[in-house]
Amino acid sequence: MFEARLASLSDQAHHHAHGHHQLVMSLSGRAEFEVQGRGGEVCRMRACLVPGDVAHGFAGIGDNRMLILDLDEAGTGPQDRDLLARLFEAPRYPTLDADFQHLLSYAGAEIARYGHDPLLARALGGVLLRALHLRLFGEERATRGGPLDLARLDAYIGEHLARRITVVELAQVACLSPSQFHAQFKDRVGLTPHQYLLRQRLDRAARLLRESDLPLVRVAGECGFSSQSALTTTMRRYLGLTPRSLRRG
């Protein structure tokens, strides 16, 4: 069995178990789940993986619209069985990155429009499952494959330094989960990703102040500081200098 369907979950609590696996993702709104005593929330940023035959409870929170995949290993090929066995080996509440959310929105819109076509629903559901599997377990293979590619990370940071850069974003560049990335980065570099980003911003700001005549507000913007005063405060705190004194020096 492989069924993709759209549903709104009632705010009344339900408790049951069923023989098939279930992946619940939110197109809009939220829901509370409890699977084998593990509670969690399904929202745009978090899904729920319910293994077959496991008792679970759930309730919607206000208006919500869920995309639910019902999955049975019977009749599937060896690769699909391995994928389902790995995904549903235990209850999970995986975090969904921005790219996956875009994919989910697209799949939800197509199923809402052409849900009468079981082949389309199965194809879209399969894409979502494979994309989630890669995010959860493809990253583990990358972790075993070797050390962090700091040159690649530095190039990415340098290209995007003028805007906010998140740890989740850097973890995606490194093909690691955020927790794996944070641990490996701290062990390799001796700084947290946030500390490293701040150092990169300060280094670029100091170089621009020494080597260019850009106004201070432009220097702040080029280096990802929200304002000239934010640049001044951060430089004074970490370098013991103001931008003006550094430029004069």
VOVO-306661 format. One line per 2 residues: number of its first residue (from 0); for each residue x negated, y negated, z negated of N, C-alpha, C, O. Coordinates in steps of 0.05 Angstrom, whole numbers, always signed. Layout:
! VOVO-306661
NUM = X,Y,Z,X,Y,Z,X,Y,Z,X,Y,Z  ...;
***
This chain:
! VOVO-306661
0 = -17,+24,+0,+0,+0,+0,-18,-25,+0,-37,-27,-15  -10,-44,+16,-24,-70,+17,-2,-91,+23,+7,-92,+46;
2 = +5,-107,+4,+26,-126,+8,+16,-154,-2,+6,-156,-24  +20,-174,+15,+15,-202,+7,+41,-216,+6,+57,-216,+25;
4 = +46,-229,-16,+72,-242,-19,+69,-268,-35,+50,-272,-50  +88,-286,-32,+89,-311,-46,+111,-308,-68,+132,-297,-63;
6 = +105,-319,-91,+125,-317,-113,+121,-340,-132,+99,-351,-136  +143,-348,-145,+143,-367,-167,+148,-351,-193,+168,-337,-195;
8 = +131,-354,-212,+133,-338,-237,+150,-353,-257,+146,-377,-262  +169,-339,-269,+187,-350,-289,+171,-358,-314,+150,-346,-320;
10 = +182,-377,-328,+169,-385,-354,+177,-366,-376,+167,-369,-399  +193,-346,-370,+199,-325,-390,+178,-304,-389,+170,-295,-367;
12 = +168,-296,-412,+146,-276,-413,+155,-249,-404,+177,-240,-411  +139,-236,-387,+144,-209,-377,+120,-192,-385,+97,-201,-385;
14 = +126,-166,-391,+105,-147,-398,+111,-121,-382,+134,-111,-384  +92,-111,-368,+96,-85,-354,+69,-75,-344,+48,-87,-349;
16 = +70,-52,-331,+46,-40,-318,+56,-28,-292,+79,-20,-289  +38,-26,-273,+45,-13,-247,+20,+2,-237,-3,-4,-245;
18 = +24,+21,-220,+3,+38,-211,-17,+25,-192,-38,+36,-187  -10,+2,-180,-27,-10,-160,-43,-34,-173,-34,-45,-193;
20 = -65,-40,-160,-81,-64,-168,-66,-89,-159,-49,-88,-142  -72,-111,-172,-59,-137,-165,-79,-160,-168,-92,-163,-188;
22 = -79,-176,-148,-95,-201,-148,-75,-224,-147,-59,-227,-128  -76,-242,-167,-57,-264,-169,-73,-290,-166,-93,-295,-181;
24 = -65,-307,-147,-79,-333,-142,-58,-355,-140,-35,-350,-131  -65,-378,-148,-46,-401,-149,-49,-418,-124,-71,-428,-118;
26 = -27,-423,-110,-26,-443,-89,-19,-470,-101,-27,-491,-91  -3,-470,-123,+3,-494,-138,+13,-486,-165,+25,-464,-168;
28 = +8,-502,-185,+18,-496,-212,+0,-476,-226,-21,-469,-217  +10,-467,-250,-6,-450,-267,+11,-427,-279,+36,-428,-278;
30 = -2,-407,-289,+11,-385,-303,-8,-374,-324,-33,-375,-320  +3,-364,-346,-13,-351,-367,-12,-321,-363,+10,-310,-358;
32 = -35,-307,-365,-36,-278,-364,-50,-267,-388,-67,-280,-400  -43,-243,-395,-57,-227,-415,-60,-199,-405,-39,-185,-401;
34 = -84,-190,-401,-89,-163,-389,-108,-148,-408,-131,-156,-412  -98,-126,-419,-114,-111,-438,-125,-128,-461,-147,-125,-469;
36 = -108,-146,-471,-116,-163,-493,-133,-187,-485,-140,-203,-502  -140,-190,-459,-156,-212,-450,-137,-233,-438,-124,-229,-417;
38 = -135,-256,-451,-118,-277,-441,-133,-296,-422,-157,-299,-423  -118,-308,-404,-130,-327,-385,-108,-341,-370,-85,-334,-370;
40 = -117,-362,-356,-98,-379,-341,-104,-376,-311,-127,-378,-303  -83,-372,-295,-85,-373,-266,-78,-401,-257,-57,-412,-263;
42 = -97,-414,-243,-93,-441,-232,-108,-443,-206,-118,-423,-196  -110,-467,-195,-124,-470,-169,-153,-461,-171,-165,-452,-151;
44 = -165,-463,-195,-193,-457,-198,-199,-429,-210,-222,-421,-213  -177,-414,-216,-182,-388,-229,-160,-369,-221,-136,-375,-221;
46 = -168,-344,-213,-149,-323,-206,-148,-302,-228,-161,-305,-249  -132,-282,-224,-131,-260,-243,-131,-233,-228,-115,-230,-209;
48 = -149,-215,-236,-150,-188,-224,-139,-169,-245,-150,-165,-267  -117,-155,-237,-103,-137,-255,-108,-108,-245,-97,-101,-224;
50 = -123,-92,-259,-127,-64,-250,-101,-48,-251,-84,-54,-268  -98,-28,-234,-75,-11,-234,-72,+4,-260,-91,+11,-273;
52 = -47,+8,-269,-39,+23,-293,-47,+9,-319,-45,+21,-340  -55,-16,-317,-62,-31,-342,-39,-49,-349,-29,-64,-333;
54 = -30,-47,-374,-8,-63,-384,-16,-92,-385,-39,-99,-393  +1,-110,-377,-5,-138,-377,+20,-155,-380,+42,-146,-374;
56 = +17,-179,-391,+39,-197,-394,+33,-223,-379,+9,-230,-375  +53,-237,-371,+49,-262,-356,+74,-280,-359,+96,-271,-364;
58 = +69,-306,-355,+91,-325,-354,+82,-349,-339,+59,-358,-342  +99,-360,-322,+93,-384,-307,+94,-408,-326,+107,-408,-346;
60 = +80,-429,-317,+80,-455,-332,+91,-476,-314,+77,-486,-296  +116,-484,-318,+128,-504,-300,+131,-494,-272,+132,-470,-267;
62 = +132,-513,-253,+134,-505,-225,+108,-492,-216,+86,-503,-221  +109,-470,-203,+85,-456,-193,+92,-440,-168,+115,-433,-163;
64 = +71,-435,-153,+74,-418,-129,+49,-401,-127,+27,-412,-123  +52,-375,-129,+30,-357,-129,+29,-341,-104,+49,-334,-92;
66 = +4,-335,-95,+0,-315,-74,-10,-290,-88,-31,-290,-101  +5,-268,-85,+0,-243,-99,-7,-221,-79,+8,-217,-60;
68 = -29,-208,-83,-36,-184,-67,-32,-159,-84,-44,-156,-105  -15,-141,-74,-11,-115,-86,-27,-94,-70,-24,-93,-46;
70 = -43,-79,-84,-63,-62,-70,-64,-34,-82,-65,-31,-106  -64,-14,-65,-66,+14,-73,-89,+26,-58,-91,+23,-33;
72 = -106,+41,-72,-129,+53,-59,-122,+76,-40,-137,+84,-23  -97,+87,-44,-89,+110,-27,-88,+102,+2,-77,+81,+9;
74 = -99,+118,+19,-98,+113,+48,-118,+93,+58,-118,+86,+82  -136,+83,+41,-156,+64,+50,-182,+79,+57,-187,+102,+48;
76 = -199,+67,+73,-224,+79,+80,-245,+77,+58,-240,+63,+38  -268,+90,+61,-288,+91,+39,-298,+63,+32,-301,+57,+8;
78 = -302,+45,+51,-312,+18,+45,-291,+3,+29,-298,-11,+10  -266,+5,+38,-245,-10,+23,-241,+1,-5,-236,-14,-24;
80 = -244,+28,-8,-241,+40,-35,-263,+30,-53,-259,+24,-76  -288,+28,-42,-310,+18,-58,-306,-11,-66,-311,-18,-89;
82 = -296,-27,-47,-291,-55,-53,-270,-58,-75,-274,-73,-94  -248,-43,-73,-226,-45,-93,-236,-34,-120,-229,-46,-141;
84 = -251,-12,-120,-260,-1,-145,-278,-21,-159,-277,-23,-184  -295,-35,-145,-313,-54,-157,-298,-79,-167,-302,-88,-190;
86 = -280,-89,-151,-265,-113,-159,-248,-108,-183,-246,-124,-201  -236,-84,-184,-216,-78,-205,-226,-59,-226,-210,-45,-239;
88 = -252,-58,-230,-263,-40,-251,-255,-50,-279,-256,-34,-298  -249,-75,-281,-241,-86,-307,-224,-111,-302,-227,-123,-280;
90 = -207,-120,-321,-193,-145,-317,-212,-168,-314,-233,-169,-328  -206,-187,-296,-224,-210,-292,-207,-235,-287,-184,-233,-278;
92 = -219,-258,-293,-208,-284,-286,-229,-299,-271,-241,-318,-282  -234,-292,-245,-257,-304,-231,-251,-333,-224,-229,-341,-219;
94 = -272,-349,-225,-271,-378,-218,-272,-380,-187,-287,-366,-174  -255,-397,-176,-253,-401,-147,-266,-427,-139,-258,-448,-149;
96 = -286,-426,-122,-299,-451,-113,-282,-465,-92,-261,-455,-84  -290,-489,-85,-275,-506,-67,-270,-493,-40,-248,-495,-29;
98 = -290,-479,-29,-287,-466,-3,-266,-444,-4,-250,-441,+14  -266,-429,-26,-246,-408,-29,-219,-420,-32,-199,-409,-21;
100 = -216,-442,-46,-190,-455,-49,-179,-464,-22,-155,-461,-17  -197,-474,-4,-188,-481,+23,-178,-457,+38,-157,-457,+52;
102 = -193,-435,+36,-185,-410,+49,-158,-400,+38,-141,-391,+53  -154,-402,+12,-130,-394,-1,-106,-411,+9,-85,-400,+14;
104 = -110,-437,+11,-89,-454,+20,-81,-447,+49,-57,-446,+56  -100,-442,+66,-95,-434,+93,-79,-408,+94,-59,-406,+108;
106 = -88,-388,+79,-74,-362,+79,-46,-365,+68,-27,-353,+79  -42,-381,+48,-15,-385,+37,+4,-398,+57,+27,-391,+59;
108 = -7,-418,+72,+10,-432,+93,+18,-412,+115,+40,-413,+124  -1,-395,+124,+4,-376,+145,+24,-355,+136,+42,-348,+151;
110 = +22,-346,+111,+40,-325,+101,+68,-337,+97,+88,-324,+102  +69,-363,+88,+95,-376,+86,+109,-378,+112,+133,-376,+114;
112 = +93,-383,+133,+105,-386,+160,+110,-360,+175,+131,-357,+188  +92,-341,+172,+94,-316,+187,+93,-292,+169,+83,-271,+176;
114 = +105,-294,+145,+104,-272,+126,+118,-248,+135,+114,-226,+124  +135,-250,+156,+149,-227,+167,+131,-208,+183,+138,-186,+189;
116 = +107,-218,+188,+87,-202,+204,+68,-188,+185,+50,-201,+174  +72,-162,+179,+55,-149,+159,+26,-147,+167,+8,-147,+150;
118 = +20,-146,+193,-8,-145,+202,-23,-171,+195,-46,-170,+187  -9,-194,+199,-22,-219,+192,-27,-221,+162,-48,-229,+153;
120 = -6,-214,+146,-9,-215,+117,-32,-197,+108,-47,-204,+90  -34,-173,+120,-55,-155,+112,-83,-166,+119,-102,-164,+104;
122 = -85,-178,+143,-110,-189,+152,-119,-212,+134,-142,-213,+125  -100,-230,+128,-107,-253,+111,-114,-244,+82,-133,-254,+70;
124 = -99,-225,+72,-105,-214,+46,-132,-200,+45,-147,-203,+25  -139,-186,+67,-165,-174,+68,-188,-194,+68,-209,-189,+56;
126 = -184,-216,+82,-205,-237,+82,-208,-248,+54,-231,-253,+45  -186,-253,+40,-189,-264,+13,-203,-244,-6,-220,-252,-22;
128 = -196,-219,-4,-210,-199,-20,-240,-197,-15,-256,-197,-33  -247,-197,+11,-275,-195,+18,-290,-220,+9,-312,-218,-1;
130 = -278,-244,+12,-291,-269,+4,-295,-269,-27,-316,-278,-36  -275,-259,-41,-278,-258,-71,-299,-238,-79,-315,-243,-97;
132 = -299,-215,-65,-319,-194,-71,-347,-205,-67,-365,-200,-84  -352,-219,-45,-378,-230,-40,-386,-250,-62,-410,-251,-70;
134 = -367,-266,-71,-374,-286,-92,-381,-272,-118,-398,-282,-133  -367,-250,-124,-372,-237,-150,-397,-219,-149,-411,-217,-169;
136 = -401,-205,-127,-421,-184,-126,-443,-188,-106,-465,-178,-109  -437,-203,-84,-459,-209,-65,-480,-226,-79,-504,-224,-72;
138 = -472,-243,-98,-491,-260,-113,-509,-243,-130,-532,-250,-134  -500,-220,-140,-517,-203,-156,-540,-192,-139,-563,-190,-148;
140 = -534,-185,-114,-555,-175,-96,-575,-197,-91,-599,-192,-90  -566,-222,-88,-584,-244,-84,-602,-248,-109,-626,-255,-106;
142 = -591,-244,-132,-606,-246,-157,-629,-226,-158,-652,-233,-166  -624,-202,-149,-645,-181,-150,-665,-185,-127,-687,-174,-128;
144 = -658,-201,-107,-674,-203,-83,-700,-218,-87,-719,-214,-71  -702,-236,-106,-726,-251,-110,-721,-276,-125,-699,-281,-134;
146 = -742,-293,-128,-740,-317,-144,-724,-339,-130,-718,-337,-106  -719,-360,-145,-705,-383,-133,-721,-395,-111,-746,-397,-113;
148 = -708,-404,-90,-721,-419,-69,-720,-448,-76,-701,-463,-68  -740,-457,-91,-740,-485,-100,-743,-505,-77,-732,-527,-78;
150 = -757,-497,-56,-760,-516,-33,-733,-521,-20,-727,-544,-13  -716,-500,-18,-689,-504,-7,-672,-521,-25,-657,-539,-15;
152 = -674,-516,-51,-659,-533,-70,-668,-562,-69,-651,-580,-69  -694,-566,-68,-704,-594,-67,-695,-608,-42,-688,-632,-43;
154 = -695,-594,-19,-686,-606,+6,-656,-613,+4,-648,-635,+13  -640,-596,-8,-612,-602,-11,-607,-626,-30,-591,-644,-24;
156 = -622,-626,-52,-619,-648,-71,-627,-674,-58,-614,-695,-61  -650,-674,-44,-659,-698,-31,-639,-709,-11,-637,-733,-8;
158 = -625,-691,+3,-606,-700,+24,-581,-712,+11,-568,-729,+24  -574,-703,-13,-549,-711,-25,-552,-727,-51,-533,-730,-66;
160 = -576,-737,-56,-581,-749,-81,-564,-775,-86,-561,-783,-109  -554,-787,-65,-539,-812,-69,-511,-807,-81,-498,-826,-88;
162 = -503,-782,-83,-477,-776,-94,-480,-757,-118,-501,-747,-124  -457,-752,-131,-457,-733,-153,-462,-704,-142,-450,-696,-123;
164 = -479,-690,-155,-485,-662,-148,-480,-645,-173,-490,-650,-194  -463,-624,-169,-456,-607,-192,-474,-582,-193,-486,-575,-173;
166 = -475,-570,-216,-490,-545,-220,-477,-523,-203,-490,-506,-191  -450,-523,-202,-436,-503,-186,-444,-505,-156,-448,-485,-143;
168 = -447,-529,-147,-456,-534,-119,-484,-523,-114,-489,-510,-94  -502,-529,-133,-530,-519,-130,-531,-489,-132,-546,-476,-118;
170 = -514,-477,-149,-513,-448,-151,-504,-436,-125,-514,-415,-117  -485,-448,-111,-477,-438,-85,-499,-439,-64,-503,-421,-48;
172 = -515,-461,-65,-538,-463,-47,-558,-440,-53,-570,-430,-34  -561,-433,-78,-580,-412,-86,-568,-384,-84,-581,-364,-89;
174 = -541,-383,-76,-528,-357,-74,-527,-342,-101,-532,-318,-102  -521,-357,-122,-519,-345,-149,-494,-356,-163,-483,-376,-155;
176 = -485,-341,-183,-463,-352,-199,-475,-374,-216,-499,-376,-221  -458,-393,-225,-468,-415,-241,-484,-407,-266,-505,-418,-272;
178 = -475,-386,-280,-489,-377,-304,-516,-365,-296,-536,-370,-310  -517,-349,-275,-542,-337,-266,-562,-359,-257,-585,-358,-263;
180 = -551,-378,-242,-568,-400,-232,-580,-416,-255,-603,-422,-255  -563,-423,-275,-572,-439,-297,-595,-425,-312,-615,-437,-319;
182 = -591,-399,-317,-611,-384,-332,-637,-381,-316,-659,-385,-327  -635,-374,-291,-659,-371,-274,-674,-398,-271,-698,-399,-271;
184 = -658,-419,-267,-670,-445,-263,-686,-454,-288,-708,-463,-286  -673,-452,-311,-686,-460,-336,-712,-444,-341,-732,-454,-350;
186 = -710,-418,-334,-734,-401,-339,-756,-408,-319,-780,-407,-327  -749,-415,-295,-769,-420,-274,-781,-448,-276,-805,-452,-274;
188 = -764,-468,-281,-772,-496,-280,-779,-507,-307,-795,-526,-310  -766,-497,-328,-770,-507,-355,-751,-530,-361,-753,-542,-383;
190 = -733,-537,-343,-713,-558,-347,-686,-546,-340,-684,-527,-324  -665,-558,-351,-638,-550,-342,-633,-563,-314,-647,-583,-308;
192 = -614,-553,-299,-608,-566,-273,-601,-596,-276,-610,-612,-259  -587,-603,-297,-580,-631,-302,-605,-648,-307,-608,-670,-296;
194 = -623,-637,-323,-648,-652,-329,-665,-655,-304,-677,-676,-299  -666,-634,-287,-681,-635,-263,-669,-656,-243,-684,-671,-231;
196 = -643,-656,-241,-630,-676,-223,-636,-704,-233,-641,-722,-216  -635,-709,-259,-640,-735,-269,-669,-743,-263,-675,-766,-256;
198 = -688,-725,-266,-716,-731,-260,-719,-738,-230,-734,-756,-223  -705,-723,-213,-707,-729,-184,-696,-757,-178,-707,-771,-162;
200 = -674,-764,-191,-662,-791,-187,-682,-813,-196,-686,-833,-183  -694,-808,-219,-712,-828,-230,-738,-830,-213,-748,-852,-208;
202 = -747,-807,-203,-771,-808,-186,-766,-823,-160,-782,-839,-152  -743,-818,-148,-737,-833,-123,-733,-862,-129,-742,-879,-113;
204 = -719,-869,-151,-715,-897,-157,-742,-911,-162,-746,-933,-152  -760,-898,-176,-786,-911,-181,-802,-914,-155,-815,-935,-151;
206 = -799,-895,-137,-813,-897,-111,-802,-920,-94,-817,-935,-82  -775,-923,-94,-763,-944,-79,-769,-972,-91,-773,-991,-76;
208 = -771,-973,-117,-777,-998,-130,-806,-1006,-124,-812,-1030,-120  -824,-987,-122,-852,-994,-116,-857,-999,-87,-874,-1016,-80;
210 = -843,-985,-69,-850,-985,-41,-831,-1000,-23,-835,-1001,+1  -809,-1011,-34,-790,-1025,-17,-781,-1051,-31,-786,-1056,-54;
212 = -767,-1067,-15,-755,-1092,-26,-725,-1090,-28,-712,-1111,-30  -715,-1066,-29,-686,-1062,-32,-675,-1075,-57,-689,-1074,-78;
214 = -652,-1089,-56,-640,-1099,-81,-635,-1077,-101,-632,-1054,-94  -636,-1084,-126,-633,-1063,-147,-607,-1048,-145,-606,-1024,-150;
216 = -585,-1062,-136,-560,-1048,-134,-561,-1027,-112,-548,-1006,-114  -577,-1032,-90,-580,-1013,-69,-597,-989,-78,-592,-966,-72;
218 = -618,-995,-94,-634,-974,-105,-617,-955,-122,-619,-931,-120  -600,-967,-139,-583,-951,-156,-565,-933,-139,-562,-909,-145;
220 = -553,-944,-118,-535,-929,-101,-549,-907,-87,-539,-884,-84  -573,-912,-76,-589,-892,-61,-596,-869,-79,-600,-847,-69;
222 = -598,-873,-105,-608,-852,-123,-586,-839,-139,-591,-824,-157  -561,-846,-133,-538,-833,-146,-530,-844,-173,-515,-831,-187;
224 = -539,-869,-180,-530,-881,-204,-505,-898,-199,-502,-910,-177  -487,-898,-218,-461,-910,-213,-462,-941,-211,-445,-953,-199;
226 = -483,-953,-222,-486,-982,-221,-515,-989,-227,-531,-973,-235  -521,-1015,-222,-548,-1025,-229,-553,-1023,-259,-575,-1016,-267;
228 = -533,-1028,-275,-536,-1027,-304,-541,-998,-313,-557,-993,-332  -529,-979,-299,-533,-950,-306,-562,-943,-300,-575,-928,-315;
230 = -572,-952,-277,-601,-948,-270,-619,-960,-291,-638,-947,-300  -614,-985,-299,-631,-998,-319,-631,-984,-345,-652,-979,-357;
232 = -607,-976,-355,-605,-962,-380,-620,-936,-380,-634,-929,-399  -616,-920,-358,-629,-894,-357,-660,-897,-355,-674,-882,-368;
234 = -669,-916,-339,-698,-920,-337,-710,-929,-364,-732,-919,-371  -697,-947,-377,-707,-956,-403,-708,-933,-423,-727,-931,-439;
236 = -688,-916,-422,-686,-894,-441,-708,-872,-436,-720,-863,-455  -712,-865,-410,-729,-843,-404,-757,-850,-395,-776,-835,-398;
238 = -761,-875,-385,-787,-883,-376,-799,-906,-393,-823,-912,-391  -782,-918,-410,-791,-940,-426,-796,-966,-410,-810,-984,-419;
240 = -785,-967,-385,-788,-990,-367,-761,-998,-356,-743,-981,-354  -759,-1023,-348,-736,-1031,-333,-743,-1031,-303,-766,-1031,-296;
242 = -723,-1030,-285,-729,-1031,-257,-745,-1056,-249,-763,-1054,-232  -739,-1079,-261,-753,-1103,-254,-782,-1102,-262,-800,-1110,-247;
244 = -787,-1091,-286,-815,-1089,-295,-831,-1069,-278,-854,-1073,-273  -817,-1047,-271,-831,-1027,-254,-837,-1039,-227,-858,-1033,-215;
246 = -819,-1055,-216,-824,-1067,-190,-847,-1088,-192,-865,-1089,-174  -848,-1104,-213,-869,-1123,-216,-896,-1109,-220,-917,-1118,-210;
248 = -895,-1086,-235,-920,-1071,-239,-931,-1059,-214,-952,-1046,-215;
***
